[in-house]
Amino acid sequence: MRQSKYGKPNGVKKSYYRNGPSHRDGANVTFGDIVKIFGFRTAKVGAWVNQQEQQAAANLFFDALCDLMTILQVNEQVISLRGTLSIAFGSGGNKFSSAHYNQETRTIALAKNAGPGALAHEYFHAFDHFITGRFLKKSGSNDFASSLWLQRGVVVEHPLNNLLESCYQHIFLKPDSDEPSDFFKRGAQADKALGSYYYALPQEVSARAFESFVQDNPIKNQFLVKGTKQSVEAKLGIYPLGDERENINQHFNTYFCMLGKAVHNT
């Protein structure tokens, strides 16, 4: 979940910077096209989204998902999590957040006026949820792999799982240690200062690490991700910094690169 209390609503009428390759050659796409191309289970648009907003949102979603696919070096079925993931715009959100991942329905929902920039964060929630049963020997239907791994969940032996475990190790623990990482501890410190328990939730820590990795890629897309460096939240120290950020980025890059190759060969 991406909280919105620090952000101002901007919606789809705003222009979002991106420097990636053209994916549509100026043509419009629909949410139906997105479902068909990526293999999403469903796509839902809220009743309060007018036709112009829906068209703008569909184009933004499409470009962002294509950019994410390029950044991760994976194909469409990884983005749609083998057809299990749904997307929603202006529908199915959470009144306390700008964007939300619903575990029950396996849906990423972006708010009409405040959702842009959170897609990468919510995608990792979906991925973290999807991969749990493939990554750990015992899990429940609503568990996140990151959280369960931190509770000493037993990893299913597989080369890809070993790489994903390395990602979690570098996110949550100091190198060659069982002590919490500085990144993890800063989330707890932010929660203490704010009187909450949100920033130190393992699934939130890992999603922020992932969105930092995505934002650091040379391909930039502010509809996909923004705010991991200069935002109010970033100034709280809740995103990876310096060497820890570089190390996490390297491990994420290795994992998704190998995942993309494995999926391509199946």
PyRosetta script that sets phi, psi and omega in degrees:
from pyrosetta import init, pose_from_sequence

init()
pose = pose_from_sequence("MRQSKYGKPNGVKKSYYRNGPSHRDGANVTFGDIVKIFGFRTAKVGAWVNQQEQQAAANLFFDALCDLMTILQVNEQVISLRGTLSIAFGSGGNKFSSAHYNQETRTIALAKNAGPGALAHEYFHAFDHFITGRFLKKSGSNDFASSLWLQRGVVVEHPLNNLLESCYQHIFLKPDSDEPSDFFKRGAQADKALGSYYYALPQEVSARAFESFVQDNPIKNQFLVKGTKQSVEAKLGIYPLGDERENINQHFNTYFCMLGKAVHNT")
pose.set_psi(1, 136.5)
pose.set_omega(1, 178.2)
pose.set_phi(2, -106.4)
pose.set_psi(2, 112.2)
pose.set_omega(2, -179.1)
pose.set_phi(3, -71.5)
pose.set_psi(3, 151.4)
pose.set_omega(3, -173.3)
pose.set_phi(4, -117.3)
pose.set_psi(4, 6.4)
pose.set_omega(4, -171.6)
pose.set_phi(5, -68.2)
pose.set_psi(5, -16.6)
pose.set_omega(5, 178.3)
pose.set_phi(6, -96.9)
pose.set_psi(6, -11.0)
pose.set_omega(6, -172.8)
pose.set_phi(7, -104.3)
pose.set_psi(7, 155.9)
pose.set_omega(7, 174.4)
pose.set_phi(8, -100.2)
pose.set_psi(8, 138.2)
pose.set_omega(8, 178.2)
pose.set_phi(9, -57.4)
pose.set_psi(9, 139.0)
pose.set_omega(9, 178.6)
pose.set_phi(10, -134.3)
pose.set_psi(10, -30.7)
pose.set_omega(10, 174.3)
pose.set_phi(11, 67.3)
pose.set_psi(11, -168.1)
pose.set_omega(11, -174.4)
pose.set_phi(12, -91.4)
pose.set_psi(12, -1.6)
pose.set_omega(12, -179.8)
pose.set_phi(13, -79.9)
pose.set_psi(13, -14.3)
pose.set_omega(13, 179.2)
pose.set_phi(14, -83.0)
pose.set_psi(14, 151.4)
pose.set_omega(14, 174.6)
pose.set_phi(15, -87.2)
pose.set_psi(15, 137.3)
pose.set_omega(15, -179.2)
pose.set_phi(16, -114.6)
pose.set_psi(16, 130.2)
pose.set_omega(16, -179.0)
pose.set_phi(17, -66.5)
pose.set_psi(17, 134.3)
pose.set_omega(17, 169.3)
pose.set_phi(18, -150.9)
pose.set_psi(18, 148.9)
pose.set_omega(18, -178.7)
pose.set_phi(19, -126.0)
pose.set_psi(19, 11.3)
pose.set_omega(19, -177.8)
pose.set_phi(20, -75.7)
pose.set_psi(20, 175.0)
pose.set_omega(20, -179.9)
pose.set_phi(21, -66.9)
pose.set_psi(21, 159.6)
pose.set_omega(21, 177.4)
pose.set_phi(22, -72.0)
pose.set_psi(22, 129.7)
pose.set_omega(22, 179.0)
pose.set_phi(23, -107.7)
pose.set_psi(23, -16.5)
pose.set_omega(23, -174.8)
pose.set_phi(24, -121.6)
pose.set_psi(24, -9.3)
pose.set_omega(24, -175.8)
pose.set_phi(25, 52.3)
pose.set_psi(25, 37.9)
pose.set_omega(25, 176.8)
pose.set_phi(26, 84.5)
pose.set_psi(26, -6.9)
pose.set_omega(26, -179.5)
pose.set_phi(27, -78.5)
pose.set_psi(27, 154.9)
pose.set_omega(27, 174.4)
pose.set_phi(28, -85.8)
pose.set_psi(28, 150.4)
pose.set_omega(28, 172.6)
pose.set_phi(29, -124.2)
pose.set_psi(29, 164.8)
pose.set_omega(29, 177.2)
pose.set_phi(30, -114.6)
pose.set_psi(30, 167.1)
pose.set_omega(30, 175.1)
pose.set_phi(31, -65.3)
pose.set_psi(31, -27.8)
pose.set_omega(31, 174.1)
pose.set_phi(32, -63.9)
pose.set_psi(32, -40.0)
pose.set_omega(32, 176.2)
pose.set_phi(33, -61.6)
pose.set_psi(33, -41.5)
pose.set_omega(33, -178.8)
pose.set_phi(34, -62.7)
pose.set_psi(34, -43.8)
pose.set_omega(34, 177.6)
pose.set_phi(35, -60.2)
pose.set_psi(35, -44.7)
pose.set_omega(35, -177.1)
pose.set_phi(36, -67.9)
pose.set_psi(36, -43.8)
pose.set_omega(36, -174.8)
pose.set_phi(37, -72.5)
pose.set_psi(37, -43.9)
pose.set_omega(37, -176.4)
pose.set_phi(38, -92.2)
pose.set_psi(38, -18.8)
pose.set_omega(38, 179.8)
pose.set_phi(39, 84.3)
pose.set_psi(39, 23.0)
pose.set_omega(39, 176.6)
pose.set_phi(40, -61.2)
pose.set_psi(40, 151.7)
pose.set_omega(40, 179.7)
pose.set_phi(41, -65.8)
pose.set_psi(41, -49.6)
pose.set_omega(41, 177.2)
pose.set_phi(42, -150.1)
pose.set_psi(42, 164.8)
pose.set_omega(42, 169.8)
pose.set_phi(43, -137.0)
pose.set_psi(43, 128.9)
pose.set_omega(43, -177.6)
pose.set_phi(44, -123.5)
pose.set_psi(44, 136.7)
pose.set_omega(44, 177.7)
pose.set_phi(45, -117.5)
pose.set_psi(45, 134.2)
pose.set_omega(45, -176.6)
pose.set_phi(46, -66.3)
pose.set_psi(46, 155.3)
pose.set_omega(46, -177.8)
pose.set_phi(47, -66.0)
pose.set_psi(47, -23.2)
pose.set_omega(47, -177.7)
pose.set_phi(48, -90.3)
pose.set_psi(48, 5.1)
pose.set_omega(48, 177.2)
pose.set_phi(49, -93.0)
pose.set_psi(49, 118.0)
pose.set_omega(49, -179.0)
pose.set_phi(50, -79.0)
pose.set_psi(50, 173.7)
pose.set_omega(50, -173.7)
pose.set_phi(51, -62.1)
pose.set_psi(51, -40.8)
pose.set_omega(51, 179.9)
pose.set_phi(52, -64.5)
pose.set_psi(52, -42.9)
pose.set_omega(52, 178.5)
pose.set_phi(53, -66.2)
pose.set_psi(53, -38.8)
pose.set_omega(53, 179.4)
pose.set_phi(54, -63.3)
pose.set_psi(54, -41.9)
pose.set_omega(54, 179.4)
pose.set_phi(55, -65.5)
pose.set_psi(55, -44.2)
pose.set_omega(55, 178.7)
pose.set_phi(56, -62.0)
pose.set_psi(56, -42.2)
pose.set_omega(56, -179.3)
pose.set_phi(57, -65.3)
pose.set_psi(57, -41.3)
pose.set_omega(57, -180.0)
pose.set_phi(58, -60.8)
pose.set_psi(58, -43.7)
pose.set_omega(58, 178.6)
pose.set_phi(59, -63.9)
pose.set_psi(59, -41.7)
pose.set_omega(59, 179.9)
pose.set_phi(60, -65.8)
pose.set_psi(60, -44.6)
pose.set_omega(60, 177.3)
pose.set_phi(61, -58.9)
pose.set_psi(61, -47.8)
pose.set_omega(61, -175.9)
pose.set_phi(62, -60.9)
pose.set_psi(62, -49.1)
pose.set_omega(62, -179.9)
pose.set_phi(63, -62.3)
pose.set_psi(63, -41.5)
pose.set_omega(63, -178.7)
pose.set_phi(64, -65.6)
pose.set_psi(64, -41.9)
pose.set_omega(64, 179.8)
pose.set_phi(65, -68.1)
pose.set_psi(65, -37.9)
pose.set_omega(65, 175.8)
pose.set_phi(66, -65.3)
pose.set_psi(66, -41.3)
pose.set_omega(66, 177.6)
pose.set_phi(67, -63.7)
pose.set_psi(67, -41.9)
pose.set_omega(67, 178.5)
pose.set_phi(68, -62.4)
pose.set_psi(68, -41.2)
pose.set_omega(68, 178.2)
pose.set_phi(69, -60.4)
pose.set_psi(69, -40.7)
pose.set_omega(69, 178.9)
pose.set_phi(70, -68.5)
pose.set_psi(70, -44.3)
pose.set_omega(70, -179.5)
pose.set_phi(71, -61.3)
pose.set_psi(71, -43.2)
pose.set_omega(71, -177.5)
pose.set_phi(72, -81.2)
pose.set_psi(72, -14.4)
pose.set_omega(72, -178.4)
pose.set_phi(73, 62.6)
pose.set_psi(73, 44.2)
pose.set_omega(73, -179.2)
pose.set_phi(74, -126.1)
pose.set_psi(74, 176.2)
pose.set_omega(74, 177.9)
pose.set_phi(75, -105.0)
pose.set_psi(75, -175.3)
pose.set_omega(75, -173.6)
pose.set_phi(76, -62.2)
pose.set_psi(76, -35.0)
pose.set_omega(76, -176.1)
pose.set_phi(77, -69.7)
pose.set_psi(77, -23.7)
pose.set_omega(77, 173.8)
pose.set_phi(78, -72.4)
pose.set_psi(78, -38.4)
pose.set_omega(78, 179.3)
pose.set_phi(79, -65.3)
pose.set_psi(79, -40.3)
pose.set_omega(79, 179.5)
pose.set_phi(80, -89.6)
pose.set_psi(80, 4.0)
pose.set_omega(80, -179.8)
pose.set_phi(81, 53.3)
pose.set_psi(81, 53.8)
pose.set_omega(81, 179.2)
pose.set_phi(82, 56.8)
pose.set_psi(82, 38.4)
pose.set_omega(82, 175.1)
pose.set_phi(83, 77.9)
pose.set_psi(83, 10.6)
pose.set_omega(83, -179.3)
pose.set_phi(84, -92.0)
pose.set_psi(84, -15.6)
pose.set_omega(84, -172.6)
pose.set_phi(85, -94.9)
pose.set_psi(85, 140.0)
pose.set_omega(85, 173.1)
pose.set_phi(86, -113.8)
pose.set_psi(86, 158.6)
pose.set_omega(86, 176.1)
pose.set_phi(87, -127.2)
pose.set_psi(87, 152.4)
pose.set_omega(87, 179.0)
pose.set_phi(88, -144.1)
pose.set_psi(88, 145.5)
pose.set_omega(88, 177.1)
pose.set_phi(89, -130.7)
pose.set_psi(89, 122.9)
pose.set_omega(89, -178.4)
pose.set_phi(90, 67.9)
pose.set_psi(90, 23.0)
pose.set_omega(90, -177.8)
pose.set_phi(91, -157.1)
pose.set_psi(91, 142.1)
pose.set_omega(91, 173.3)
pose.set_phi(92, 74.6)
pose.set_psi(92, 17.7)
pose.set_omega(92, -178.5)
pose.set_phi(93, -85.4)
pose.set_psi(93, -163.0)
pose.set_omega(93, -179.0)
pose.set_phi(94, -128.9)
pose.set_psi(94, 129.5)
pose.set_omega(94, -173.6)
pose.set_phi(95, -64.7)
pose.set_psi(95, -16.3)
pose.set_omega(95, -179.2)
pose.set_phi(96, -95.7)
pose.set_psi(96, 1.2)
pose.set_omega(96, -174.6)
pose.set_phi(97, -140.6)
pose.set_psi(97, 158.0)
pose.set_omega(97, 177.7)
pose.set_phi(98, -82.2)
pose.set_psi(98, -20.5)
pose.set_omega(98, 179.4)
pose.set_phi(99, -154.7)
pose.set_psi(99, 157.4)
pose.set_omega(99, -171.1)
pose.set_phi(100, -154.3)
pose.set_psi(100, 141.7)
pose.set_omega(100, 169.7)
pose.set_phi(101, -110.8)
pose.set_psi(101, 123.4)
pose.set_omega(101, -179.6)
pose.set_phi(102, -98.0)
pose.set_psi(102, 112.9)
pose.set_omega(102, -178.1)
pose.set_phi(103, -67.0)
pose.set_psi(103, -35.0)
pose.set_omega(103, -176.7)
pose.set_phi(104, -63.9)
pose.set_psi(104, -43.1)
pose.set_omega(104, -177.7)
pose.set_phi(105, -102.0)
pose.set_psi(105, -2.9)
pose.set_omega(105, -177.6)
pose.set_phi(106, 52.4)
pose.set_psi(106, 55.4)
pose.set_omega(106, -175.5)
pose.set_phi(107, -127.0)
pose.set_psi(107, 131.8)
pose.set_omega(107, 169.2)
pose.set_phi(108, -91.7)
pose.set_psi(108, 121.7)
pose.set_omega(108, -179.2)
pose.set_phi(109, -119.9)
pose.set_psi(109, 125.6)
pose.set_omega(109, 175.4)
pose.set_phi(110, -108.1)
pose.set_psi(110, 133.0)
pose.set_omega(110, 177.9)
pose.set_phi(111, -67.1)
pose.set_psi(111, 148.5)
pose.set_omega(111, -178.4)
pose.set_phi(112, -60.0)
pose.set_psi(112, -42.2)
pose.set_omega(112, -173.1)
pose.set_phi(113, -103.6)
pose.set_psi(113, -8.8)
pose.set_omega(113, -174.7)
pose.set_phi(114, -140.1)
pose.set_psi(114, 6.9)
pose.set_omega(114, -174.9)
pose.set_phi(115, -80.3)
pose.set_psi(115, -32.8)
pose.set_omega(115, -174.5)
pose.set_phi(116, -56.1)
pose.set_psi(116, 141.1)
pose.set_omega(116, -179.0)
pose.set_phi(117, 98.4)
pose.set_psi(117, -9.6)
pose.set_omega(117, -175.8)
pose.set_phi(118, -108.7)
pose.set_psi(118, 3.2)
pose.set_omega(118, -173.0)
pose.set_phi(119, -63.0)
pose.set_psi(119, -42.2)
pose.set_omega(119, -179.9)
pose.set_phi(120, -63.2)
pose.set_psi(120, -42.1)
pose.set_omega(120, 179.0)
pose.set_phi(121, -59.2)
pose.set_psi(121, -48.4)
pose.set_omega(121, -177.9)
pose.set_phi(122, -70.8)
pose.set_psi(122, -32.6)
pose.set_omega(122, 177.1)
pose.set_phi(123, -60.5)
pose.set_psi(123, -40.6)
pose.set_omega(123, -178.7)
pose.set_phi(124, -69.8)
pose.set_psi(124, -32.7)
pose.set_omega(124, 172.4)
pose.set_phi(125, -56.6)
pose.set_psi(125, -46.1)
pose.set_omega(125, -179.5)
pose.set_phi(126, -63.2)
pose.set_psi(126, -43.5)
pose.set_omega(126, 179.7)
pose.set_phi(127, -65.1)
pose.set_psi(127, -44.7)
pose.set_omega(127, -179.8)
pose.set_phi(128, -59.2)
pose.set_psi(128, -35.3)
pose.set_omega(128, 177.2)
pose.set_phi(129, -75.0)
pose.set_psi(129, -47.7)
pose.set_omega(129, -177.3)
pose.set_phi(130, -60.2)
pose.set_psi(130, -40.7)
pose.set_omega(130, -170.6)
pose.set_phi(131, -80.1)
pose.set_psi(131, -10.5)
pose.set_omega(131, -171.6)
pose.set_phi(132, -54.4)
pose.set_psi(132, -51.8)
pose.set_omega(132, -177.1)
pose.set_phi(133, -68.9)
pose.set_psi(133, -19.1)
pose.set_omega(133, 178.0)
pose.set_phi(134, -91.2)
pose.set_psi(134, -21.0)
pose.set_omega(134, -174.9)
pose.set_phi(135, -96.2)
pose.set_psi(135, -36.1)
pose.set_omega(135, -174.9)
pose.set_phi(136, -120.2)
pose.set_psi(136, 147.7)
pose.set_omega(136, -175.2)
pose.set_phi(137, -69.6)
pose.set_psi(137, -32.5)
pose.set_omega(137, 179.5)
pose.set_phi(138, -129.0)
pose.set_psi(138, 130.2)
pose.set_omega(138, 179.5)
pose.set_phi(139, -159.7)
pose.set_psi(139, 158.4)
pose.set_omega(139, 175.2)
pose.set_phi(140, -101.2)
pose.set_psi(140, 169.9)
pose.set_omega(140, -174.0)
pose.set_phi(141, -67.1)
pose.set_psi(141, -23.0)
pose.set_omega(141, -178.2)
pose.set_phi(142, -108.6)
pose.set_psi(142, 9.8)
pose.set_omega(142, -177.4)
pose.set_phi(143, -77.2)
pose.set_psi(143, 148.9)
pose.set_omega(143, 170.2)
pose.set_phi(144, -101.7)
pose.set_psi(144, 138.2)
pose.set_omega(144, -178.2)
pose.set_phi(145, -59.0)
pose.set_psi(145, -41.8)
pose.set_omega(145, -177.8)
pose.set_phi(146, -60.1)
pose.set_psi(146, -46.9)
pose.set_omega(146, -177.9)
pose.set_phi(147, -67.6)
pose.set_psi(147, -43.6)
pose.set_omega(147, -178.0)
pose.set_phi(148, -69.1)
pose.set_psi(148, -37.9)
pose.set_omega(148, 176.9)
pose.set_phi(149, -61.0)
pose.set_psi(149, -40.6)
pose.set_omega(149, -179.4)
pose.set_phi(150, -66.2)
pose.set_psi(150, -22.3)
pose.set_omega(150, 176.2)
pose.set_phi(151, -89.8)
pose.set_psi(151, 21.2)
pose.set_omega(151, 176.8)
pose.set_phi(152, 72.9)
pose.set_psi(152, 31.2)
pose.set_omega(152, 174.5)
pose.set_phi(153, -62.2)
pose.set_psi(153, 143.8)
pose.set_omega(153, -177.3)
pose.set_phi(154, -85.5)
pose.set_psi(154, 124.5)
pose.set_omega(154, -175.4)
pose.set_phi(155, -81.1)
pose.set_psi(155, 135.6)
pose.set_omega(155, 173.1)
pose.set_phi(156, -68.7)
pose.set_psi(156, 127.4)
pose.set_omega(156, -176.3)
pose.set_phi(157, -68.6)
pose.set_psi(157, 118.0)
pose.set_omega(157, 178.1)
pose.set_phi(158, -168.2)
pose.set_psi(158, 141.8)
pose.set_omega(158, -179.2)
pose.set_phi(159, -53.6)
pose.set_psi(159, -40.7)
pose.set_omega(159, 179.2)
pose.set_phi(160, -67.1)
pose.set_psi(160, -38.9)
pose.set_omega(160, 178.5)
pose.set_phi(161, -66.1)
pose.set_psi(161, -34.1)
pose.set_omega(161, 176.3)
pose.set_phi(162, -63.1)
pose.set_psi(162, -38.6)
pose.set_omega(162, 178.6)
pose.set_phi(163, -69.3)
pose.set_psi(163, -39.8)
pose.set_omega(163, 178.4)
pose.set_phi(164, -66.9)
pose.set_psi(164, -38.5)
pose.set_omega(164, 177.4)
pose.set_phi(165, -61.4)
pose.set_psi(165, -37.0)
pose.set_omega(165, 176.8)
pose.set_phi(166, -62.9)
pose.set_psi(166, -35.8)
pose.set_omega(166, 175.8)
pose.set_phi(167, -60.8)
pose.set_psi(167, -49.9)
pose.set_omega(167, -178.9)
pose.set_phi(168, -64.1)
pose.set_psi(168, -38.1)
pose.set_omega(168, 179.1)
pose.set_phi(169, -60.1)
pose.set_psi(169, -43.7)
pose.set_omega(169, -178.1)
pose.set_phi(170, -74.6)
pose.set_psi(170, -23.9)
pose.set_omega(170, 176.3)
pose.set_phi(171, -75.1)
pose.set_psi(171, -45.9)
pose.set_omega(171, -168.8)
pose.set_phi(172, -99.6)
pose.set_psi(172, -22.1)
pose.set_omega(172, -172.7)
pose.set_phi(173, -124.6)
pose.set_psi(173, 151.9)
pose.set_omega(173, 172.1)
pose.set_phi(174, -68.7)
pose.set_psi(174, 152.8)
pose.set_omega(174, -178.8)
pose.set_phi(175, -55.3)
pose.set_psi(175, 131.6)
pose.set_omega(175, 177.5)
pose.set_phi(176, 54.0)
pose.set_psi(176, 40.9)
pose.set_omega(176, -176.5)
pose.set_phi(177, -152.6)
pose.set_psi(177, 158.0)
pose.set_omega(177, 172.4)
pose.set_phi(178, -97.3)
pose.set_psi(178, 6.9)
pose.set_omega(178, 179.2)
pose.set_phi(179, -80.2)
pose.set_psi(179, 145.9)
pose.set_omega(179, 178.6)
pose.set_phi(180, -59.1)
pose.set_psi(180, 142.4)
pose.set_omega(180, 177.7)
pose.set_phi(181, -68.9)
pose.set_psi(181, 159.6)
pose.set_omega(181, 176.5)
pose.set_phi(182, -61.4)
pose.set_psi(182, -37.2)
pose.set_omega(182, 177.8)
pose.set_phi(183, -60.2)
pose.set_psi(183, -47.2)
pose.set_omega(183, 179.0)
pose.set_phi(184, -62.1)
pose.set_psi(184, -43.6)
pose.set_omega(184, -178.1)
pose.set_phi(185, -66.6)
pose.set_psi(185, -33.7)
pose.set_omega(185, 178.9)
pose.set_phi(186, -65.5)
pose.set_psi(186, -32.2)
pose.set_omega(186, 175.2)
pose.set_phi(187, -63.9)
pose.set_psi(187, -42.2)
pose.set_omega(187, 178.3)
pose.set_phi(188, -65.6)
pose.set_psi(188, -37.5)
pose.set_omega(188, 178.4)
pose.set_phi(189, -66.2)
pose.set_psi(189, -38.6)
pose.set_omega(189, 177.5)
pose.set_phi(190, -64.9)
pose.set_psi(190, -41.5)
pose.set_omega(190, 177.6)
pose.set_phi(191, -61.6)
pose.set_psi(191, -42.7)
pose.set_omega(191, -179.8)
pose.set_phi(192, -62.2)
pose.set_psi(192, -42.1)
pose.set_omega(192, -179.6)
pose.set_phi(193, -66.3)
pose.set_psi(193, -32.9)
pose.set_omega(193, -177.0)
pose.set_phi(194, -95.8)
pose.set_psi(194, -4.9)
pose.set_omega(194, -178.8)
pose.set_phi(195, 66.4)
pose.set_psi(195, 40.7)
pose.set_omega(195, -176.5)
pose.set_phi(196, -136.2)
pose.set_psi(196, 173.7)
pose.set_omega(196, 168.3)
pose.set_phi(197, -132.3)
pose.set_psi(197, 90.0)
pose.set_omega(197, -178.1)
pose.set_phi(198, -141.6)
pose.set_psi(198, -55.4)
pose.set_omega(198, -173.8)
pose.set_phi(199, -66.5)
pose.set_psi(199, -22.4)
pose.set_omega(199, 179.5)
pose.set_phi(200, -97.0)
pose.set_psi(200, 1.4)
pose.set_omega(200, 173.8)
pose.set_phi(201, -60.7)
pose.set_psi(201, 129.4)
pose.set_omega(201, -175.9)
pose.set_phi(202, -53.9)
pose.set_psi(202, -40.5)
pose.set_omega(202, -179.7)
pose.set_phi(203, -67.8)
pose.set_psi(203, -28.3)
pose.set_omega(203, 177.1)
pose.set_phi(204, -78.0)
pose.set_psi(204, -38.4)
pose.set_omega(204, 177.5)
pose.set_phi(205, -60.7)
pose.set_psi(205, -47.4)
pose.set_omega(205, -177.8)
pose.set_phi(206, -68.6)
pose.set_psi(206, -35.8)
pose.set_omega(206, 178.2)
pose.set_phi(207, -66.8)
pose.set_psi(207, -36.9)
pose.set_omega(207, 177.1)
pose.set_phi(208, -69.1)
pose.set_psi(208, -35.6)
pose.set_omega(208, 175.9)
pose.set_phi(209, -63.1)
pose.set_psi(209, -41.7)
pose.set_omega(209, -179.5)
pose.set_phi(210, -66.1)
pose.set_psi(210, -45.1)
pose.set_omega(210, -178.4)
pose.set_phi(211, -66.5)
pose.set_psi(211, -29.6)
pose.set_omega(211, 174.6)
pose.set_phi(212, -64.8)
pose.set_psi(212, -43.0)
pose.set_omega(212, 176.8)
pose.set_phi(213, -59.1)
pose.set_psi(213, -44.0)
pose.set_omega(213, -179.6)
pose.set_phi(214, -66.7)
pose.set_psi(214, -43.1)
pose.set_omega(214, -178.1)
pose.set_phi(215, -67.4)
pose.set_psi(215, -28.3)
pose.set_omega(215, -178.8)
pose.set_phi(216, -77.2)
pose.set_psi(216, -10.3)
pose.set_omega(216, 178.0)
pose.set_phi(217, -67.4)
pose.set_psi(217, 147.8)
pose.set_omega(217, 177.6)
pose.set_phi(218, -57.9)
pose.set_psi(218, -27.2)
pose.set_omega(218, 176.0)
pose.set_phi(219, -78.8)
pose.set_psi(219, 118.3)
pose.set_omega(219, -176.5)
pose.set_phi(220, -108.9)
pose.set_psi(220, 137.2)
pose.set_omega(220, 176.8)
pose.set_phi(221, -153.1)
pose.set_psi(221, 107.7)
pose.set_omega(221, -175.7)
pose.set_phi(222, -74.0)
pose.set_psi(222, -16.3)
pose.set_omega(222, 172.8)
pose.set_phi(223, -75.0)
pose.set_psi(223, -31.1)
pose.set_omega(223, 179.2)
pose.set_phi(224, -76.4)
pose.set_psi(224, -46.6)
pose.set_omega(224, -177.0)
pose.set_phi(225, -159.2)
pose.set_psi(225, 144.0)
pose.set_omega(225, 172.8)
pose.set_phi(226, -163.9)
pose.set_psi(226, 160.7)
pose.set_omega(226, 171.1)
pose.set_phi(227, 93.6)
pose.set_psi(227, 8.2)
pose.set_omega(227, -178.7)
pose.set_phi(228, -87.6)
pose.set_psi(228, -0.5)
pose.set_omega(228, -177.5)
pose.set_phi(229, -123.9)
pose.set_psi(229, -44.5)
pose.set_omega(229, -171.2)
pose.set_phi(230, -117.3)
pose.set_psi(230, -0.2)
pose.set_omega(230, -177.1)
pose.set_phi(231, -74.6)
pose.set_psi(231, 170.2)
pose.set_omega(231, 175.4)
pose.set_phi(232, -59.1)
pose.set_psi(232, -41.6)
pose.set_omega(232, 178.6)
pose.set_phi(233, -62.1)
pose.set_psi(233, -41.8)
pose.set_omega(233, -180.0)
pose.set_phi(234, -62.1)
pose.set_psi(234, -35.8)
pose.set_omega(234, -180.0)
pose.set_phi(235, -70.6)
pose.set_psi(235, -15.7)
pose.set_omega(235, 172.7)
pose.set_phi(236, -75.8)
pose.set_psi(236, -12.5)
pose.set_omega(236, 180.0)
pose.set_phi(237, 86.2)
pose.set_psi(237, 19.4)
pose.set_omega(237, -173.5)
pose.set_phi(238, -88.4)
pose.set_psi(238, 1.9)
pose.set_omega(238, 174.4)
pose.set_phi(239, -110.3)
pose.set_psi(239, 156.0)
pose.set_omega(239, 178.1)
pose.set_phi(240, -59.0)
pose.set_psi(240, 149.5)
pose.set_omega(240, -177.4)
pose.set_phi(241, -129.3)
pose.set_psi(241, 150.3)
pose.set_omega(241, 168.9)
pose.set_phi(242, 51.8)
pose.set_psi(242, -130.3)
pose.set_omega(242, -176.5)
pose.set_phi(243, -63.1)
pose.set_psi(243, -36.6)
pose.set_omega(243, -179.4)
pose.set_phi(244, -63.1)
pose.set_psi(244, -37.4)
pose.set_omega(244, 179.0)
pose.set_phi(245, -66.5)
pose.set_psi(245, -44.9)
pose.set_omega(245, 179.0)
pose.set_phi(246, -61.5)
pose.set_psi(246, -42.0)
pose.set_omega(246, -179.6)
pose.set_phi(247, -65.3)
pose.set_psi(247, -44.2)
pose.set_omega(247, 178.1)
pose.set_phi(248, -63.1)
pose.set_psi(248, -43.7)
pose.set_omega(248, 178.9)
pose.set_phi(249, -57.9)
pose.set_psi(249, -44.3)
pose.set_omega(249, -179.2)
pose.set_phi(250, -61.7)
pose.set_psi(250, -41.3)
pose.set_omega(250, -178.7)
pose.set_phi(251, -71.5)
pose.set_psi(251, -39.3)
pose.set_omega(251, 174.8)
pose.set_phi(252, -62.1)
pose.set_psi(252, -43.8)
pose.set_omega(252, -178.6)
pose.set_phi(253, -60.7)
pose.set_psi(253, -44.5)
pose.set_omega(253, 179.4)
pose.set_phi(254, -63.2)
pose.set_psi(254, -45.3)
pose.set_omega(254, -178.0)
pose.set_phi(255, -61.8)
pose.set_psi(255, -51.5)
pose.set_omega(255, -175.5)
pose.set_phi(256, -70.4)
pose.set_psi(256, -31.9)
pose.set_omega(256, 175.0)
pose.set_phi(257, -61.4)
pose.set_psi(257, -46.6)
pose.set_omega(257, 179.9)
pose.set_phi(258, -70.0)
pose.set_psi(258, -35.7)
pose.set_omega(258, 175.7)
pose.set_phi(259, -62.1)
pose.set_psi(259, -44.5)
pose.set_omega(259, 179.1)
pose.set_phi(260, -59.9)
pose.set_psi(260, -41.6)
pose.set_omega(260, 178.7)
pose.set_phi(261, -66.5)
pose.set_psi(261, -40.3)
pose.set_omega(261, -179.1)
pose.set_phi(262, -65.2)
pose.set_psi(262, -43.1)
pose.set_omega(262, 179.9)
pose.set_phi(263, -66.7)
pose.set_psi(263, -38.9)
pose.set_omega(263, 179.8)
pose.set_phi(264, -61.8)
pose.set_psi(264, -32.9)
pose.set_omega(264, -175.8)
pose.set_phi(265, -88.2)
pose.set_psi(265, -1.9)
pose.set_omega(265, -179.8)
pose.set_phi(266, -92.7)
pose.dump_pdb("model.pdb")
